[in-house]
């Protein structure tokens, strides 16, 4: 689960790291920080890890805890003076180290684009402490830890005060592969014996905590890399999980303080008592070297060796000047509440906290800090120490607080003040420096911290040396090579490596040469040792220098000519310039006063300039600010640059410009025979020339913009207007309709040759002749050598009407196989006379006649006088061939003349004439003819002849018997006999139902049976009939039944 974070950009409810104006000091303001949280007496629900970030300038950055929880980062975006707070409850994510002697990944990395201050606070209700977090660049490689442990009297029934009271130290790696040696001063809870060193290897972000049921003060933590070229730094913290201070009973508290590297310790400290505390304070003095004599207010308290310490109770309102013969650290502890004097009105106020004091020589100049404005804190204070000589320069929130100070007892060189302040943000300044601590008290609650720290290594001094005199120490001039020297207090240090920000490579030596080529603030780190050695013999010297650039502007004319008075120049917009000198070339400096200089210029000087030579307050020379001056003795300027020839009666204008322009010159134009339609001032003008003018001229006057009395007239440019462009065109129309044989040629006069041609129909054509043209209207734009143009847009290319032909007469051939057809064709369009690709054709005007044609399809090509042609297809028709079919309509009975024939002609042209070879019949039908062969001749309307013939055969008779018979009928129906298509002879027999013959004869049955009428019944007949056909006697028989119905 992602921790719940309380983020604020306001005056914080807990400690806020001060905002320091460092003036190149090495302070607690930076851009990269590493921090970790030690164990606190929490129950898993009431603890919170807090990080506060305050911006000295616009800053964006991140708090990276990805080593603790994968990918976990928080971002901030602050303006100057704004703050951001991250508070993570332990039930969301426990950032605290709980174990002893275990490597963990609980280092937290803060990075920022701008300078910020960082404060870490390990918070539990009525058990909390915090610390200023040192920037990565101020960290060291050798530390002695101050923590605390004591046996607290059990004055609260039922509460055991001496559990969860281990002293603690914490190491956080800031670079990979850092070998760290730890020597605990007492045995740790995880079984490491006191005084025995052991090594651990840390990567960046890895951390290691030790806890002890004893005081870990004096424990040593240092980097033990083998070579000085591989030295790395670490962050170290000390304190206690939950302890009382002063052995006076209840009110234990968590203690948390980041340790300062040994290189930042000093020899003199001033302890100013905490206001309202009748308990006094516990102070621990820790030695860095053996044989260190400790004195308090001039009284020797003892001699201790490296890692040894002296605790001392400092009485209420007692100011203590603490000195060491060698470097020491001093830490003040606020005592538990019960240590206050009973009956004191402030008895209930206070709680333990620890606060590392700053050496008297480590001064700040400008700091913004916050007195924590929270509910539990009711009283806020500020303790300030300054040199007595500069008390009057000390200001709090812009107001002098000189009246608050009093001398430090026994050390009148210093004065101190204890000032009650309100909760919230404050600013403290003194150009000569100060040391200050902010603190506050409430019911079982307190806070206290140094408002900042100057962390420079005071065991070394550095200075710069130039070929010229400068004022101050470590003066860095821009673009000036100098010698930089380091002087150690300990002459054993004789090997120095310089790392200067912005340099490609380190430099070695007690004195080096360097040049800063760009202004800015540069970080300098010097590694000092007694030759190439291990890291524990290397000291680091870190500081910042500021390289400034001077700048100014010179005001005054930079153009002079004959007849002018001396010119006064003024220096303005000066930045970082303390004083300056004037230098003149090509003239005489006749006066200077304040920021001005007056010069009489030599009008025959080849070069002229006035320069201001600036110097900073430290004596650094800046780059000369030079104004070049032009002494004007001009020759006549050349004529204007522009067209000397123009188009006839041109509708457009012409542009002219100064041939050779000069800076800060202005120009005035003049014309004759034309009008300036633009402004007549400037490097270029626009002119409309008059077509009727006799002469056309243009020229200009040149003068300096600041010295208008210096003028010169240019040469005159005479402008000629050319004759108008004219065109004579020759147009050849297209020969054949739809063709592309048209041609246009133009002959051009006027203007200025050579000419270019732009045809609208073909952008690529640049010729006076356009060929291969289709019919249409054409346009050509003619441009002469000056750009004059004539647009000729009425050039029509014509074409004849489309040549075509149509058949006006085509009756076809008279008969099917005749060659007597005539075809008449009419030619239309094209250009007469016409011709056709057939011999013997007769052409009369637009009529073409063709004779003696057979039937069929013909392809003809007709040409006009331009050989344009059209193709046409003519089909000569012919009647279908005359054919005659003779149909037999009726065949005759045997031996009779009853046959009928019909002539059926097809093809030819109706009407038809018929001629039979039998009886001279002229009708299509021939009747009453016997069997035989018959021929008919048919003639159509055009005289075409066709023939037809047929054979007529006799037809056998068709005989049938009635199926019903009424004997009582009349006429022919009275007799029951065969019905035949031709006459036949027959024999008929009738039988009744029982097969009895009741009639036999050749005339037919009259219906009587033995003279009686037959009964209605079915009867059977037998018929045999006879006939002769084609000379053959034929006999046929039929049987069947019929019914008698009466």
CORLIN-V495246 format. One line per field, one symbol per residue. burial: + if it has 16 or more other ideal C-beta (glycine too) atoms within 10 Angstrom, else -. A space follows every 50 residues. Layout:
burial = ???
This chain:
burial = --+-----+--+++++++++++-+++++++++++++++++++---+++++ ++++++--+-+-+++-++-----+-+-+---++++++++++-+++++--+ +-++-+++++++--++++++++++-+++++++++++++++++++++++++ -+--------+--++++++++++++--+++++++++-+---+-------+ -+-+++++++++-++++++++++++--+--++++++++++++++++-+++ +++++++++++++++++++++++++++++++++++++++--+-++++--- ---+-+++++-+-+-+--++++++-+++++++++++++++-----++-++ ++++++++++-+++++++++++++-++-+++++++++---+-++++---- +--++--+--+--++++++-+-+-++-+++--++++++++++-+++++++ ++++++++++-+++-+---+---+++++-+-+-+-+-+----+-++++-+ ------+--+-+-+-+--+--+++++++++----+++++++++++-++++ -+-+-++++++--+--+++-+--+-++--+-+-+-++-------+-++++ +-+----+++++++++-+++++--+-+-++++----+-++-++-+++--+ --++-+-++--+--+++++-+-++-+------+++++-+------+-+++ -+++--+--+-+-+--+-+-++--+-----+--++++-+-++-+-+-+-+ ++--+-+++----------+--+-+--+-+-+++-+-+++-+--+-+-++ --+-+-+--+-+++++-+--+-+-+-+-++---+++----+-+----+++ --+-+----+-+++-+-+++-+-+-+-++--+-+-+----++++----++ +++-+-++---+-+-+-+--+--+-+--+-+--+-+-+++---+-+-+-+ -+-++++-+-+---+++--------+++---+-+-+-+++++------+- ---++-+-+----+----+++-+++-+-+------------+-+--
